[in-house]
Amino acid sequence: MSHLGRSKKSDGEVKSFVWNISLQHMDEESLSGIDTIIHLAGAGVADKRWTKKRKQEILESRTQSTKLLFDVLKKGNHQVTSFISASAIGYYGFESNDMLTEASPAGGDYLATVTKQWEDEVDKIESLNIRLVKVRIGIVLSERGGALKEMMLPVKLFVGSPLGSGNQYLSWIHIHDLCAIFCKSVEDRMMTGVYNGVGPHPTTNRAFTRAIAKVLRRPLFLPAIPGFLLKLVIGEMADIVVGGSKVSSHKIQQAGFSFQFDSLDKALRDLISKN
């Protein structure tokens, strides 16, 4: 097992190697003895305000890292037979209230465009006769931070409220189940193509906020925060929370995957108990 990143880690049993995406260079020794690549690289979408520079970084951190891996694999000096890539349900955009499946078309907004270009680069891997799996990840719930921490804080401070209309859907997944999907993607050689990495029961922003309040035993009495106000505060990035998508997990379940955390209440009780 090897780790490939921007800096070398020396504090674990896993071998660590460095790549430089901007220079399109990587230590090819990182692929020695490796038969499966799990590609998770990409600048955090919600980490910083979406300036022109940041939007370019979000795109190129995904497309250029994938291009670098493709170019190295194309040389053929490796034993890689499987390539498992992260993607995102942002692929579908925020333009539909219908249940979205892996066969649904790409959206037309910024995140959909980024994800589509990202997947276009990933798809080239398949031309190398390598098994390809793409996991379109939803909103990941984790005790270590991310969306759940940000959504919990206002509720803890007694100022929690739905965002935007509150009726937009959140297609969420517990971090444990997401990791299990990636493990299955590695081990199940029958899996190929795209799978939605979301739980089986998407819910609205309003219901999600109420569920957090219930588990935390906090009241909710404030009205929903208008979408235009969110856009004034955080800019175009507000589309992530004002918009939403209702995404199906049917395909991964048909592949034999069983969710440990199949209800929002169960997921929240598990994660909030760890905080």
Summary of the structure (lengths in Angstrom):
residues: 275
radius of gyration: 19.3
end to end distance: 31.0
largest distance: 61.3
contacts: 842
relative contact order: 0.14
helix: 42%
strand: 20%
